Each structure stands twice: as C-alpha cells, then as structure tokens.
Amino acid sequence: MKYERIRDNWRKFPHPIRWLVTAILGISLLSLGIVFLVLPGPGIPLIIAGLAILATEFTWAEILLNKSKLHLNTVVEKAKPKIKILVALAIVLALSATTTFYLIKY
C-alpha cells in the first residue's frame, strides 16, 4: 500500500525530471557496483539495484535486468545440489575441528 502511494507520487513528476533523477541514481549505483566487482564490496547487488532503477525509465535496462534474472535463476538451479554437499562438508569440518581441539586440550 505504501509502495503504491510512493509510485503514484513519483509518476506525478514531469517526465524530464523523473528521467534525470532515475538516470543519475541508476548510473551511480551501476558504476559503484562495477567498481565493487574489483574492490571488496557488494558489487553484484548494486549492479542489480542500478539496473532495477534504470529499468523504470529505460527499455535497455529492463532487457538487461531480465537477462540477469534468467542467468541468476540458472546459476541457482545448478548450485542447489552442491549446497547440500557444502553443508555436509562444513558440518564434518566443524566436528573434526571440535574433536581435534578437545583432544589437544585434554
């Protein structure tokens, strides 16, 4: 409900102002995301957020966002079986580290 009110108020702004604010904010987030791909930081979430903001006004950004969603879903589906293996490996590693610590201490 609150989101709809914000969206409706945002749509009341004249198109050039809305376009300019969207472009500046979206490109800023997109640029920061690209920088954070090299530096430590949340690069991919910032790129997706920038594309999501740009997609409200630009078709090219909407197309890129949809392609990103498609690739993300593919990666998640491929990673699901491996997550179970990684969780089991983490449990075994934690148990072995605890056992080793206990044996060394006593």
C-alpha positions in Angstrom: 0.0 0.0 0.0 2.8 2.4 0.9 4.8 1.5 -2.1 1.8 2.2 -4.4 1.4 5.7 -2.9 5.1 6.4 -3.4 5.0 5.1 -7.0 1.9 7.2 -7.8 3.5 10.3 -6.4 6.7 9.6 -8.3 4.7 9.3 -11.6 3.3 12.9 -11.0 6.7 14.4 -11.6 7.3 15.8 -15.1 9.0 13.3 -17.3 12.3 15.1 -17.8 12.8 15.5 -14.0 11.9 11.9 -13.4 14.1 10.7 -16.2 17.1 12.7 -15.0 16.8 11.6 -11.3 16.4 8.0 -12.4 19.4 8.2 -14.8 21.7 9.8 -12.2 20.7 7.4 -9.4 20.7 4.3 -11.6 24.0 5.1 -13.3 25.6 5.9 -9.9 24.6 2.6 -8.4 25.6 0.7 -11.6 29.1 2.4 -11.6 29.6 1.8 -7.9 28.7 -1.9 -8.5 31.2 -2.2 -11.2 33.9 -0.6 -9.0 32.9 -3.1 -6.2 33.5 -6.0 -8.5 37.2 -5.2 -8.3 37.3 -3.8 -4.8 35.8 -5.6 -1.7 32.1 -4.7 -1.5 28.6 -5.6 -2.7 29.2 -5.3 -6.4 26.5 -7.6 -7.9 23.6 -6.4 -5.7 24.5 -2.8 -6.5 24.5 -3.6 -10.2 21.1 -5.3 -10.0 19.7 -2.3 -7.9 21.1 0.1 -10.5 19.5 -1.8 -13.4 16.2 -2.1 -11.5 16.1 1.7 -11.0 17.1 2.3 -14.6 14.5 -0.2 -15.9 11.7 2.0 -14.6 12.5 4.5 -17.4 14.8 2.8 -19.9 13.9 -0.3 -22.0 17.6 -1.3 -22.5 18.0 -1.6 -18.7 14.8 -3.6 -18.4 16.2 -6.1 -21.1 19.5 -6.4 -19.2 17.7 -6.9 -15.9 15.5 -9.7 -17.4 18.6 -11.4 -18.8 20.3 -11.1 -15.4 17.3 -12.7 -13.7 17.4 -15.5 -16.2 21.1 -16.1 -15.6 20.7 -15.9 -11.9 17.9 -18.5 -11.9 20.1 -20.8 -14.0 23.0 -20.4 -11.6 20.8 -21.0 -8.5 19.3 -24.2 -10.1 22.8 -25.5 -10.8 24.1 -24.7 -7.3 21.2 -26.3 -5.3 22.7 -29.9 -5.3 26.2 -28.5 -4.4 24.8 -26.6 -1.4 23.8 -29.8 0.3 27.3 -31.2 -0.2 28.9 -28.0 1.1 26.7 -28.0 4.2 27.6 -31.6 4.9 31.3 -30.8 4.4 31.0 -27.8 6.8 29.4 -30.0 9.5 32.1 -32.6 9.1 34.8 -29.9 9.2 33.3 -28.3 12.4 33.0 -31.7 14.1 36.6 -32.6 13.2 37.9 -29.2 14.4 36.0 -29.6 17.7 37.3 -33.1 18.2 40.9 -32.0 17.4 40.6 -29.1 19.8 39.2 -31.3 22.6 41.9 -33.9 22.1 44.7 -31.4 22.1 43.4 -29.6 25.2 42.9 -32.8 27.3 
